[in-house]
Amino acid sequence: MKESQSCLISGYHLINENMGMLRLNVVMFGTVDEAHMSNVKIPCGSTLCKRLDSSGCNNKNSCLYQVSYGDGSFTTGEFSTETLTFRRSRVARVAIGCGHDNEGLFVGAAGLLGLGRGRLSFPSQTGRRFNRKFSYCLVDRSASSKPSSVVFGDAAVSKTALFTPLVSNPKLDTFYYVELLGMSVGGTRVPGITASQFKLDNAGNGGVIVDSGTSVTRLTRPAYIALRDAFRTGAASLKRASDFSLFDTCFDLSGKTEVKVPTVVMHFRGADVSLPAANYLIPVDTSGTFCFAFAGTMSGLSIIGNIQQQGFRVVYDLAAGRVGFASRGCM
C-alpha cells in the first residue's frame, strides 16, 4: 500500500517511537484545527534537523527525514514545524514530518501520533503546554461503534487509575519502563515469575516497557512459560485447539456462549492490574478458536502490548514520573 502527501503529526521521533504507533481510528479530545496550521520548512544544518537519526537535504536546503518500522513500513518526506490549534490552545513550532512517500501497513491512516519519550515526540515538544500529562484508551478491536481516544493535559489523569512509578533507562530513554514484580493466575501468584526476570541491568538491557505499538504482550521466555503453564492448568476443562501463529495455547470454544477462565493479574510496583478475560483470551478465527494472547521472547526486553491495554485508560503523568491504569476507561 502506498500513500502520498500526508503530514504525519508530529515529528520524526514522534513517528519513530514504538510507543507512538497508534494505528487505530483515534478521536483526539483537542483535535488539530487544520485551518490554523502554518507550515515552516526546517533548514538543513539546523539543530532540529540534526536531531534526526536519518536525515537529508533537498535542493531547496530543506531538511528531509526517513523513518522505517519493524513491520517493513516506512515514510520519507520534509521535516517542518507547524502551529497547531487544539480547541482553544495554540501550540507554536511543533516539529512534524510531512510524508511524501508513506508505504506499508498504514491502512489508510492520515498519520501517526508519536507518544514516546524522545526529544521530538509530541509529549516532549508540548509538555509545557499540557503539563506533561496525557492518556489514551484503546477500545476493543471488535468494538466499531466507540472510538479510541487520546487526552492531553490535566484532564488526562483519571481519578480511578492505579499508578506505578516510571523507571529510568539512561541507555535507552525513548521508552516507558515500569517495574513488573510478578503475575497471578486464578488468584495465585505464579511461582516461576519473579521480579528478577524483568530487571534492567547496568548496560540498559532487560526491563519492561508499556507500548501501544506492540499488539501482544511479550515476556521473557522463562516468565512466559511459567504463565502459560499456570493458565493451561487453570483452563484444563476447556477443549484445546491447534496452535495459531505465535500463540501456543489455544482453545476450541465453538458452540459456547460462556466459559469460565482463570483470572490474570499483572503485579506492578504499587499497582495490581486485573485484566478482563477479553484482554488475554482472544478470537483468532470465525470458527470459535480463542488463544491465550501472551507470547515469549528471547530478548531480555518484555513489552506490555495493546491487547492487554485495551479498555484501560493508560495515563502517562510524566510530571509525577508515573504510569497509571484505569479500568473501563473508555466510557
C-alpha positions as CSV (number, residue, x, y, z in Angstrom):
1,M,0.0,0.0,0.0
2,K,1.3,3.5,-0.9
3,E,0.1,6.8,0.3
4,S,1.5,10.2,-0.6
5,Q,1.4,13.8,0.7
6,S,0.4,13.0,4.3
7,C,1.6,15.2,7.2
8,L,2.5,12.8,10.0
9,I,1.9,14.5,13.3
10,S,4.1,15.1,14.9
11,G,7.7,14.8,14.0
12,Y,10.4,12.2,13.5
13,H,10.7,10.7,16.9
14,L,7.0,11.0,17.3
15,I,6.7,8.8,14.3
16,N,9.7,6.7,15.2
17,E,8.8,5.7,18.8
18,N,7.1,2.3,19.1
19,M,5.1,3.8,21.9
20,G,3.7,6.2,19.4
21,M,2.3,3.9,16.7
22,L,-1.4,4.3,17.4
23,R,-2.7,3.0,14.1
24,L,-6.3,2.8,15.2
25,N,-9.1,5.2,14.3
26,V,-8.4,7.6,17.1
27,V,-10.6,10.6,18.1
28,M,-8.4,13.1,19.9
29,F,-10.1,15.4,22.5
30,G,-8.5,18.5,21.4
31,T,-8.0,17.8,17.7
32,V,-5.8,19.7,15.3
33,D,-7.7,22.6,13.5
34,E,-6.1,22.3,10.1
35,A,-7.3,25.8,9.2
36,H,-4.8,27.2,11.7
37,M,-1.8,25.3,10.6
38,S,1.2,27.2,9.3
39,N,4.0,25.1,7.7
40,V,7.6,26.3,8.1
41,K,10.3,24.2,6.5
42,I,13.3,23.3,8.7
43,P,16.6,24.1,7.1
44,C,19.4,21.6,6.8
45,G,22.1,22.1,9.4
46,S,19.6,23.3,12.0
47,T,19.5,21.9,15.5
48,L,16.2,20.2,14.8
49,C,17.4,18.6,11.6
50,K,20.4,17.3,13.4
51,R,18.2,15.5,16.0
52,L,17.0,13.1,13.3
53,D,18.7,9.7,13.2
54,S,18.3,9.7,9.4
55,S,18.1,13.0,7.6
56,G,19.0,14.6,4.3
57,C,18.6,17.8,2.3
58,N,16.7,18.7,-0.9
59,N,17.8,21.2,-3.5
60,K,16.0,24.0,-1.5
61,N,18.1,23.3,1.6
62,S,15.1,21.9,3.4
63,C,15.5,19.1,5.9
64,L,14.3,15.6,4.9
65,Y,13.5,12.7,7.2
66,Q,13.3,9.0,6.7
67,V,11.8,6.5,9.2
68,S,11.4,2.7,9.0
69,Y,9.4,0.4,11.2
70,G,9.9,-3.2,12.2
71,D,7.0,-4.3,10.1
72,G,8.7,-3.0,6.9
73,S,6.6,0.2,6.7
74,F,8.5,3.4,6.0
75,T,7.9,7.1,5.5
76,T,10.0,9.8,3.9
77,G,9.3,13.5,3.4
78,E,10.0,17.0,4.6
79,F,10.7,17.9,8.2
80,S,8.9,21.1,9.2
81,T,7.2,22.9,12.0
82,E,3.5,23.8,12.4
83,T,1.4,25.9,14.7
84,L,-1.3,23.5,15.9
85,T,-4.6,24.5,17.4
86,F,-6.3,22.2,19.9
87,R,-9.7,23.8,20.6
88,R,-8.7,26.9,22.5
89,S,-5.0,26.1,22.8
90,R,-2.4,27.0,20.2
91,V,1.0,25.4,20.2
92,A,3.6,27.0,18.0
93,R,6.6,25.4,16.3
94,V,5.7,21.7,16.7
95,A,8.1,19.7,14.6
96,I,6.4,17.2,12.3
97,G,7.2,15.0,9.4
98,C,5.2,15.7,6.2
99,G,5.4,12.4,4.4
100,H,5.6,12.4,0.6
101,D,6.2,8.7,0.4
102,N,4.4,6.5,3.0
103,E,4.4,2.8,2.3
104,G,3.5,-0.3,4.2
105,L,0.8,-1.1,6.8
106,F,-0.5,2.4,7.3
107,V,-4.0,1.2,6.4
108,G,-5.3,4.5,5.1
109,A,-4.3,6.4,8.2
110,A,-3.8,10.2,7.9
111,G,-0.8,10.0,10.1
112,L,0.9,8.7,13.2
113,L,0.9,10.4,16.5
114,G,4.1,9.5,18.3
115,L,3.8,9.5,22.1
116,G,7.3,8.3,23.1
117,R,9.8,9.9,25.4
118,G,12.2,11.0,22.7
119,R,13.1,14.7,22.4
120,L,10.9,15.1,19.2
121,S,7.9,13.2,20.5
122,F,4.6,15.1,20.8
123,P,4.5,14.9,24.6
124,S,8.1,16.1,24.8
125,Q,7.5,19.1,22.4
126,T,4.2,20.1,24.0
127,G,4.9,19.1,27.6
128,R,4.9,22.6,29.0
129,R,1.5,23.4,27.4
130,F,-0.1,20.3,28.6
131,N,1.6,19.9,31.9
132,R,3.4,16.8,30.7
133,K,0.3,14.6,31.0
134,F,-1.6,12.6,28.5
135,S,-3.6,9.4,28.4
136,Y,-5.3,7.1,25.9
137,C,-7.9,4.4,25.9
138,L,-7.9,1.8,23.2
139,V,-11.3,0.2,22.6
140,D,-11.7,-3.5,21.9
141,R,-10.7,-4.3,18.3
142,S,-14.2,-5.7,17.6
143,A,-16.0,-2.6,19.0
144,S,-16.6,-0.4,16.0
145,S,-19.2,1.9,17.5
146,K,-17.0,3.6,20.0
147,P,-13.7,5.3,19.1
148,S,-10.4,5.2,20.9
149,S,-9.4,8.5,22.5
150,V,-6.3,10.5,23.4
151,V,-6.4,13.2,26.0
152,F,-3.8,15.8,26.8
153,G,-3.4,18.0,29.9
154,D,-4.7,17.7,33.5
155,A,-7.9,16.1,32.3
156,A,-5.9,13.1,31.1
157,V,-5.3,11.9,34.7
158,S,-8.0,9.5,35.8
159,K,-9.0,9.6,39.4
160,T,-9.5,5.8,39.4
161,A,-6.1,4.9,37.9
162,L,-3.7,2.7,39.8
163,F,-0.2,4.1,39.4
164,T,3.2,2.6,39.1
165,P,6.5,4.6,39.0
166,L,8.3,5.1,35.7
167,V,11.8,3.6,35.7
168,S,14.7,5.4,34.0
169,N,16.9,3.7,31.5
170,P,19.7,6.1,30.6
171,K,20.9,3.9,27.8
172,L,17.5,4.0,26.0
173,D,15.4,6.9,27.0
174,T,12.7,6.7,24.4
175,F,10.5,4.0,26.1
176,Y,8.3,4.0,29.1
177,Y,9.8,1.5,31.5
178,V,7.9,0.2,34.5
179,E,8.7,-2.4,37.2
180,L,6.8,-5.7,36.9
181,L,7.1,-7.7,40.1
182,G,5.1,-10.8,39.2
183,M,1.8,-12.2,37.9
184,S,-1.1,-14.2,39.2
185,V,-3.4,-16.7,37.5
186,G,-6.6,-17.8,39.1
187,G,-5.9,-15.8,42.3
188,T,-2.5,-17.4,42.9
189,R,0.9,-15.9,42.3
190,V,2.8,-17.8,39.6
191,P,5.9,-19.1,41.4
192,G,8.0,-19.2,38.2
193,I,7.7,-15.4,37.6
194,T,9.9,-13.2,39.7
195,A,10.9,-9.5,39.6
196,S,14.5,-10.5,38.8
197,Q,13.4,-11.7,35.3
198,F,12.4,-8.2,34.4
199,K,15.3,-6.2,35.9
200,L,17.2,-3.6,34.0
201,D,20.9,-4.3,34.1
202,N,23.7,-1.7,34.2
203,A,24.0,-1.8,30.4
204,G,20.4,-0.9,29.9
205,N,19.3,-4.3,28.8
206,G,16.1,-6.1,30.0
207,G,13.3,-4.3,31.8
208,V,9.6,-3.9,30.9
209,I,8.0,-1.2,28.7
210,V,4.4,-0.2,28.1
211,D,4.0,0.1,24.4
212,S,0.9,0.9,22.3
213,G,2.6,-0.1,19.1
214,T,3.0,-3.8,20.1
215,S,-0.1,-5.9,19.9
216,V,0.7,-8.9,22.1
217,T,2.5,-8.7,25.4
218,R,5.9,-10.4,25.2
219,L,7.5,-11.7,28.4
220,T,11.0,-13.2,28.8
221,R,10.8,-16.8,27.8
222,P,11.0,-18.3,31.4
223,A,8.3,-16.0,32.7
224,Y,6.1,-16.7,29.7
225,I,6.4,-20.5,30.1
226,A,5.5,-20.2,33.8
227,L,2.5,-18.0,33.0
228,R,1.3,-20.2,30.1
229,D,1.6,-23.4,32.1
230,A,-0.3,-21.9,35.0
231,F,-3.1,-20.8,32.7
232,R,-3.2,-24.2,31.0
233,T,-3.6,-25.8,34.3
234,G,-6.4,-23.4,35.3
235,A,-8.2,-23.9,31.9
236,A,-7.8,-27.7,31.8
237,S,-11.5,-28.2,31.4
238,L,-11.5,-26.3,28.1
239,K,-11.1,-28.2,24.8
240,R,-7.6,-27.5,23.3
241,A,-7.1,-26.4,19.7
242,S,-4.1,-26.2,17.4
243,D,-1.5,-23.5,17.8
244,F,-2.1,-20.4,15.8
245,S,0.7,-18.1,14.6
246,L,2.8,-17.1,17.6
247,F,0.1,-18.4,20.0
248,D,0.8,-21.9,21.5
249,T,-2.2,-22.1,23.9
250,C,-5.5,-22.1,22.0
251,F,-8.9,-23.5,22.7
252,D,-11.9,-24.6,20.7
253,L,-14.9,-22.7,22.2
254,S,-17.2,-23.3,19.2
255,G,-20.8,-23.6,20.2
256,K,-20.2,-22.0,23.6
257,T,-21.8,-18.7,24.7
258,E,-20.0,-18.5,28.1
259,V,-16.9,-20.2,29.6
260,K,-15.1,-19.8,32.9
261,V,-11.4,-19.0,32.6
262,P,-8.7,-18.2,35.2
263,T,-8.2,-14.6,36.1
264,V,-4.9,-12.9,35.2
265,V,-3.3,-10.1,37.2
266,M,-0.2,-8.2,36.5
267,H,1.6,-7.0,39.6
268,F,3.4,-3.7,39.0
269,R,5.1,-1.9,41.8
270,G,2.2,-0.2,43.6
271,A,-0.4,-1.4,41.2
272,D,-2.1,-4.7,40.8
273,V,-3.8,-4.6,37.3
274,S,-6.5,-7.3,36.8
275,L,-7.1,-8.0,33.2
276,P,-10.6,-8.6,31.7
277,A,-10.8,-12.0,30.0
278,A,-11.1,-10.4,26.6
279,N,-7.6,-8.9,27.1
280,Y,-5.9,-12.3,27.2
281,L,-8.2,-14.8,25.5
282,I,-8.9,-13.5,22.0
283,P,-10.6,-14.9,18.9
284,V,-8.3,-15.8,16.0
285,D,-10.9,-17.1,13.5
286,T,-14.6,-17.2,12.9
287,S,-14.8,-20.9,14.0
288,G,-14.7,-20.4,17.7
289,T,-10.9,-20.7,18.2
290,F,-9.6,-18.5,21.0
291,C,-5.9,-18.2,22.0
292,F,-4.0,-17.0,25.1
293,A,-2.7,-13.6,24.0
294,F,0.7,-13.6,25.5
295,A,4.0,-14.7,23.9
296,G,7.5,-15.3,24.9
297,T,10.6,-13.5,23.7
298,M,14.3,-14.5,23.6
299,S,15.1,-10.8,24.1
300,G,15.6,-9.6,27.6
301,L,13.1,-6.8,27.0
302,S,9.5,-7.5,28.0
303,I,6.6,-5.5,26.5
304,I,3.1,-4.8,27.7
305,G,1.2,-4.7,24.4
306,N,-2.0,-3.0,23.4
307,I,-4.2,-6.1,23.6
308,Q,-3.6,-6.2,27.3
309,Q,-4.2,-2.4,27.5
310,Q,-7.5,-2.2,25.7
311,G,-10.4,-0.9,27.7
312,F,-8.0,0.7,30.2
313,R,-7.3,4.4,30.3
314,V,-3.5,4.4,30.3
315,V,-2.3,7.5,32.0
316,Y,1.2,9.0,31.5
317,D,1.7,11.5,34.2
318,L,5.3,12.5,33.3
319,A,5.3,15.4,35.7
320,A,5.0,12.9,38.6
321,G,7.1,10.2,36.9
322,R,4.3,7.6,36.9
323,V,2.1,5.5,34.6
324,G,-1.5,4.6,35.6
325,F,-4.2,2.1,34.5
326,A,-7.9,2.9,35.0
327,S,-10.2,0.0,34.2
328,R,-13.3,0.7,32.0
329,G,-11.5,3.9,31.0
330,C,-13.1,4.3,27.5
331,M,-16.5,5.0,28.9
